[in-house]
Amino acid sequence: MLLDVQLDARPDLAAGRARELAGAGIAGLFTFEGPHDVFLPLATAAGVVDVDLMTNVAIAMPRSPMHLAHAAYDLQLMSGGRFRLGLGSQVRPHIEKRYGATWSPPAARMREIVLAVKAILTSWQDGSRLDFRGEFTQHTLMPPTFVPGPNPYGPPPVLLGALGPVMTRTAAEVADGLLVMPFHSHRHFRDRTLPAVAEGLERAGRSADEFSIFPQAILAMGRTPEEQAAATTGVRSLLGFYGSTPAYRPVLEVEGWAEVQPALNALSKQGDVDAMVELVTDEMVSTLAVRGTPEECAAELRLRFGDVAERVCAYFPGYDAPLEQVSELASALG
């Protein structure tokens, strides 16, 4: 399996960090839409490293499909054909209160955004008339002045991040691949995600060869007891944050921990982060994340995903995984 890791750096520092991670032998870099723009670090990295690049994810609802298509086209060009556009929906409070954008049914909206972006990219690629008419967005005007022409590397793949069955089916129906959200368990992935993918492909009349699965995993990686403890603390904090969100309750339900979600949610509203971390048990860490040495983490990742995916995205939340261990993880996966 190939290893993708997060390019977690300010845009002005992204080039140096990208060089460090590429030197560790990783196959790809992805950005998360957090405190900085999701596209600019990749644009900076595209000129200094030759690994694959991906947004993971760009929040799509506040953006026009035209903006997304232009960013994807240019990053595909800048990277020499190594870019993948990963899109996600976010939850309603963030869309309305943080982005100041309009909320609508997420699966239907994301389906349309993916189709619109692909229609725009196809129009530019083959010169066909742009005529996309949807419920939420329409794109019917494309004067020659605004047409970049065929991308010499072809249109970039458009991926969709999903957790629940409806969004997962939607991804399998219209996107080029699925970004499996990192908050999940082996049981949830096998019992809920993969059946939804199969159903979506069947609905669309597509084969599995036409669709890629990109699993994501939260890692507590280290060699010494001290490294393991620091990594586990960071992982527990992230699991507590994810678990507090109602959208992630199905993962906890599958494992018999449904009652933990409202408790975490209540604590999050109180701002009691320490109490949230305390609710995340060692069993939850072992089930919802991957823990161990680089070699042990690689073995677990292959066990969970090796039969359905060619690469995996790894997160190291709240701690700095040493570059040599990132390199050892990449080697062990390969």
C-alpha positions in Angstrom: 0.0 0.0 0.0 1.0 3.6 -0.6 1.1 6.1 2.2 -0.5 9.6 2.0 0.1 12.0 5.0 -1.2 15.4 5.9 0.7 18.5 4.8 -0.1 20.4 8.0 1.7 23.6 7.5 1.1 27.3 6.8 1.3 28.1 3.1 4.6 30.0 3.6 6.1 26.9 5.3 4.5 24.3 3.1 7.3 24.0 0.6 9.9 23.0 3.3 7.5 20.7 5.0 6.6 19.0 1.7 10.3 18.4 1.0 10.8 16.8 4.4 7.8 14.5 4.0 8.6 13.6 0.4 12.1 12.7 1.5 10.6 10.3 4.1 9.3 8.2 1.2 5.6 9.0 1.3 3.5 8.7 -1.9 1.2 11.7 -1.4 0.3 14.8 0.5 -3.1 16.0 1.4 -4.5 19.2 3.0 -7.3 19.6 5.5 -9.5 22.7 5.5 -8.6 24.0 9.0 -6.9 27.2 10.0 -5.5 27.9 6.5 -6.7 27.6 2.9 -6.9 24.1 1.6 -5.5 24.8 -1.9 -2.6 27.2 -1.4 -0.2 24.8 0.5 -0.7 22.3 -2.4 0.1 25.0 -5.0 3.3 25.7 -3.1 4.2 22.0 -2.8 3.5 21.3 -6.5 6.6 23.1 -7.6 9.0 21.4 -5.2 8.0 17.7 -4.8 6.8 15.1 -7.2 4.4 13.2 -5.0 0.6 13.1 -5.4 -1.4 15.9 -4.0 -5.0 16.0 -2.8 -7.5 18.2 -0.9 -8.9 16.1 1.9 -11.3 17.8 1.9 -12.2 21.1 0.4 -15.6 22.1 1.8 -17.8 22.3 -1.3 -21.1 23.9 -0.2 -19.8 27.4 0.3 -17.9 27.3 -3.0 -19.1 27.5 -6.6 -18.4 24.4 -8.7 -16.8 26.8 -11.1 -14.3 28.0 -8.5 -13.6 24.3 -7.6 -13.1 23.4 -11.2 -10.6 26.2 -11.8 -8.6 25.4 -8.7 -8.6 21.7 -9.6 -7.6 22.3 -13.2 -4.7 24.6 -12.2 -3.4 22.2 -9.5 -3.5 19.4 -12.0 -1.4 21.5 -14.4 1.0 22.7 -11.7 1.6 19.2 -10.4 2.0 17.5 -13.7 -1.1 15.4 -13.4 -0.7 14.4 -9.8 -3.7 16.2 -8.2 -7.0 14.8 -6.9 -9.9 17.0 -5.9 -11.4 15.7 -2.6 -14.7 17.3 -1.6 -16.7 17.2 1.6 -20.0 18.7 2.8 -19.4 19.7 6.5 -22.3 20.0 9.0 -25.0 22.6 9.0 -23.7 24.9 11.8 -20.4 25.3 10.1 -22.0 26.0 6.7 -24.4 28.6 8.0 -22.6 30.1 10.9 -18.9 29.8 10.0 -19.0 30.1 6.2 -22.2 32.2 6.1 -23.5 30.0 3.2 -26.8 28.3 2.5 -27.6 24.8 3.8 -29.4 22.3 1.7 -29.8 18.5 1.8 -26.2 17.4 1.9 -26.2 14.2 -0.2 -28.3 15.8 -3.0 -26.2 19.0 -2.9 -22.9 17.1 -3.0 -24.1 14.9 -5.8 -24.9 18.0 -7.9 -21.6 19.7 -7.0 -19.6 16.7 -8.1 -21.5 16.4 -11.4 -21.2 20.1 -12.0 -17.5 20.1 -11.5 -17.0 17.1 -13.7 -19.2 18.7 -16.4 -17.2 21.9 -16.3 -13.9 20.0 -16.5 -15.2 17.9 -19.4 -16.4 20.9 -21.3 -12.9 22.4 -21.1 -11.3 19.2 -22.0 -13.2 18.2 -25.1 -14.7 21.5 -26.2 -18.3 20.5 -25.7 -21.0 23.0 -24.8 -21.4 23.5 -21.1 -25.0 22.9 -20.2 -25.4 21.8 -16.6 -28.8 22.5 -15.1 -29.4 21.3 -11.6 -31.6 22.1 -8.6 -28.9 24.0 -6.7 -26.6 25.3 -9.4 -26.6 26.0 -13.1 -23.7 26.4 -15.5 -24.7 27.3 -19.1 -22.4 30.2 -20.0 -18.8 29.5 -21.0 -17.5 32.2 -23.4 -14.1 31.3 -25.1 -12.4 34.0 -23.0 -12.9 31.9 -19.9 -12.0 28.5 -21.3 -8.5 27.2 -20.3 -8.6 24.5 -23.0 -7.7 20.9 -22.6 -5.5 20.0 -19.7 -2.5 18.2 -21.0 -2.7 15.8 -18.1 -6.4 15.2 -18.4 -9.1 16.2 -15.9 -8.2 15.5 -12.3 -10.2 12.9 -10.4 -13.0 14.2 -8.2 -13.4 12.3 -4.9 -16.1 12.6 -2.2 -15.7 12.3 1.5 -18.5 10.3 3.2 -19.4 8.4 6.4 -23.1 7.6 6.3 -24.8 5.2 3.8 -26.5 7.9 1.8 -23.4 10.0 1.1 -21.4 6.9 0.6 -23.8 5.6 -2.0 -23.8 9.1 -3.6 -20.0 9.0 -3.9 -20.1 5.5 -5.6 -22.7 6.8 -8.0 -21.1 10.0 -9.2 -17.5 10.5 -7.9 -14.3 8.9 -9.0 -13.5 7.7 -5.6 -14.5 7.7 -1.9 -12.6 9.3 0.9 -13.5 7.1 3.9 -13.7 9.5 6.9 -11.0 8.7 9.5 -13.5 8.3 12.4 -14.5 4.7 11.8 -13.9 1.1 13.0 -13.0 -2.1 11.1 -16.6 -3.3 11.7 -18.2 -0.1 10.5 -16.1 0.0 7.4 -16.9 -3.6 6.5 -20.6 -3.7 7.6 -21.7 -0.2 6.6 -19.3 1.5 4.2 -18.5 -1.3 1.7 -22.2 -2.4 1.3 -23.1 1.2 0.6 -20.4 1.5 -2.0 -21.6 -1.7 -3.7 -25.2 -0.4 -3.7 -24.1 2.9 -5.2 -22.1 1.3 -8.0 -25.0 -1.0 -8.8 -27.4 1.9 -9.0 -25.1 3.7 -11.4 -24.3 0.7 -13.5 -20.6 1.1 -12.7 -17.9 -1.6 -11.9 -15.6 -1.5 -9.0 -12.7 -0.9 -11.5 -14.2 2.5 -12.2 -14.1 3.6 -8.5 -11.3 4.0 -6.0 -11.5 3.8 -2.2 -9.2 5.9 -0.2 -9.3 4.8 3.5 -8.2 7.2 6.2 -6.9 6.2 9.6 -5.9 7.9 12.8 -2.6 6.6 14.1 -1.1 6.5 17.6 2.4 5.6 16.5 5.6 5.4 18.5 8.5 3.2 19.5 9.0 4.0 23.1 6.4 4.1 25.9 6.8 7.8 26.1 6.1 8.2 22.4 3.1 5.9 22.6 1.7 7.8 25.5 2.0 11.2 23.8 0.5 9.8 20.6 -2.4 8.2 22.4 -3.2 11.5 24.2 -3.4 13.3 20.9 -5.5 10.5 19.4 -7.9 10.4 22.3 -8.5 14.2 22.0 -9.4 13.9 18.3 -11.6 10.9 18.9 -13.4 12.8 21.6 -13.9 15.7 19.2 -15.3 13.5 16.4 -17.4 11.5 18.8 -19.1 14.6 20.1 -20.6 15.2 16.6 -24.0 13.6 16.0 -23.1 12.7 12.5 -20.5 10.3 13.8 -22.8 8.5 16.2 -23.4 5.5 13.8 -19.7 4.5 14.2 -20.1 4.4 18.0 -23.5 2.6 17.7 -21.9 -0.2 15.6 -19.4 -0.8 18.5 -22.0 -0.6 21.3 -21.0 2.8 22.5 -24.0 4.9 21.4 -24.5 6.4 24.8 -21.0 8.0 24.7 -22.0 10.4 21.8 -24.5 12.5 23.7 -22.2 12.6 26.7 -19.4 13.9 24.6 -21.7 16.4 22.9 -22.8 17.8 26.2 -19.2 18.1 27.4 -18.2 19.8 24.2 -20.9 22.5 24.7 -19.5 23.1 28.1 -16.0 23.3 26.7 -14.7 20.6 29.1 -12.1 19.0 26.8 -10.4 17.1 29.6 -13.6 15.3 30.5 -14.2 14.5 26.9 -10.7 12.9 26.7 -11.5 10.9 29.8 -14.5 9.3 28.2 -12.4 7.9 25.4 -11.2 4.5 26.7 -8.2 2.5 25.6 -10.6 0.1 23.9 -12.0 2.9 21.9 -8.5 4.0 20.9 -7.6 0.5 19.7 -10.9 0.1 17.8 -11.3 3.5 16.3 -7.6 4.2 15.6 -4.5 2.3 14.8 -1.9 2.0 17.6 1.7 0.6 17.7 5.1 0.8 16.2 5.4 1.8 12.5 5.6 -1.9 11.6 2.6 -2.8 13.8 0.6 0.1 12.4 1.4 -1.0 8.8 0.3 -4.5 9.5 -3.0 -3.3 11.0 -3.6 -0.9 8.1 -3.0 -3.7 5.6 -5.4 -6.0 7.6 -8.2 -3.4 7.5 -7.8 -2.1 4.0 -5.3 -4.1 2.0 -7.9 -6.0 0.0 -9.9 -3.0 -1.1 -7.5 -0.1 -1.4 -4.1 0.7 -2.9 -3.2 3.5 -0.6 -4.1 4.9 2.8 -4.2 8.4 4.4 -2.7 8.6 7.8 -3.3 11.2 10.5 -1.0 11.8 13.5 -3.2 14.1 15.6 -1.8 16.2 18.4 1.8 14.9 18.1 4.7 15.1 15.8 5.5 11.7 14.3 9.2 11.6 13.8 10.2 11.6 10.1 12.2 8.4 10.5 9.1 6.7 11.8 6.9 8.1 9.0 9.6 6.7 6.6 9.5 3.3 8.4 5.7 3.2 8.1 5.8 3.9 4.4 8.4 1.2 3.9 6.5 -1.3 6.0 3.3 -0.6 4.0 5.1 -1.1 0.8 
